[in-house]
């Protein structure tokens, strides 16, 4: 019998807030971890790949469907990263360890303050902070179940959690 750890992937919690700070829409959905993200999660703990200290959240507007071959070079062109928000860079995924089996940013969600109307179709977790950059490593990419219509002045919050599950 083999014992091991299964990577349950990321669960995204995306909320749009009105100008009054009250939630307008919320979606919780499961992601895809592309091949390079899986390789990172498997190799980095053993020193076979350099650790990456920080990851950042980006949003996209193009009709992009994440796949195992998704890479950061897809972000500016294929995903059509949305960059018209007031933060100077992509918000950092400020993660907290649960103490047992997961990392999450529930207590410090990535926040976007929209400067123009848009239709957001998904989100990406990438190791590069610069808006619109096609550099870095994609750890997670999610296509929302339904388009998220946002208006200038609204804010959104994105939380992503990664859980490891012991298997035997």
N, C-alpha and C positions, 0 to 999 in steps of 0.2 A: 504494500500500500504506500503510495506516495503522498506526502503532505506538502503543502505549498501555500502560496498566497495568490489569490485572484485579485485583479485590478478591476474594481467595479466601474471605473471611469468617473467622469465628473457629472454632477447634477447641477444644473444652472437654475437660478432663481432670478428672474428679470422682472422688475417692477417699474411702471411709469407713474410718476407723481405729477399731480396738477400744480398750478402756481401756488395753491394753498397748502401744498405739502401732503395732501391726501392721495392715497393710491387710486389710480384710474383703471389700471390693468395690470395683471400679474400672470406670469407663466412660469411653471417649474417643468423642466424638461431634461432629458438625459442627452449627453454629448457623444461625439466620436473622438477617440484619441487616435490621431494619425500614426503611421508607422514610426516616424522620427520621434514622436512623443513617447510611444511605447519603448523604443530603444533607449531613450533617455532614462525613463523610470526604471528600467532593468539594469542599465550599465552604470549610471552615476553612483549608486550606493556602494559599488565594488571598485570604484576608481578607474573603471574602463572608459569613462567619459567624464569630462570636467563638470563639476557641479555648476548650476546656474542659480545665483542668489535671488533674482527677482523676475517675476513674470507680470505682464500687463494685459489689461482687457481692452479689446477693440471691438467696434461694431461694424457690421457690413450691410450694404443696401442692394447688392446685385443678386440675381437669381442663382446663387451658388449652392451646390449640394456638397457638403464635406465628404471626403473619401479617405481611404487609407493612405493615399499619396499626397494629401494636402500638405503644402509647405508654405512658409512665410512669403515666398515669391508670389503666391496666389492672392495675397491680401490687397495690394494696390490695384490690381487689374481685374482678376476674376471675381474676387469678393466685393470689390468696390468699397473699400473702407470709408465709413462716414467719419469726417473729421471736423464738422462744423459744430463743435461744442466748446465751451469756454475754457476748459482745462488746457494747459499748455502742452501736455503730453498725454499719452494713453494713461488712464488711471492704473496705479499699481495694485496687483492682487496681494493684499496684505493678509497673509494666511496665518492661521492659528492651528497648532496641533491639538487634537482632541484629547491626547493622553493615551490613546489606544490604537485607533485604526484609521483616522482621517485627518485631513487638512481642510480648512474652510476659511472663508472671509466673512462669515455671517455678522460679526461684530464690527466690521470695517468694510462695508460694501463699496465696490467701485462705483463712482458717481459721475454722471454726465449731465451737464447743463446745456441744453440745446439752444443753438443760436439761429437755427432755421428749421423749417418744417421738413420732415423726411419720413420715409417708410423703412424701418429697420427690419431686416430679415434674419439676422443672426449675430453671433458673437464669437470672438476668438481669444484665446489665452496664448500670448506670445512673449518671448524673452526680450524683445526690443521695445523701448519706450516711445520712440519717435512716431508721431501720427503719420500714417500713410506709408510707412517703411515696409519694404519687402524683405527685411533682414531678420535674423533670429531663428528661434526654434518654436514651432507651434506645438503646444502641449495639449490643447483642446480646441475643438471647433464645433459649434452647435448651430443648427438651423432651427429657428423657432417654428412651432406648429402653425402659427398664423402670423401674418405681417403685423408689426407694431407701428402704428401711426403716431408720430410725435410732432409737437408743435414748438416753435421758438418760445423760450421761456419755461418750458417744462423741464423736469429732471427725470433721470432714470437711475436706478440702482441695480447693480449686477453682483450676485454672489455665486461663487462656484465652489463646490466641495468635491474632494477626491477621497474615495474610501477603498481601503484594501480589505479583502475578506479572506480569512484563513480557510483553506479547503483541505480535505483529506480524502 
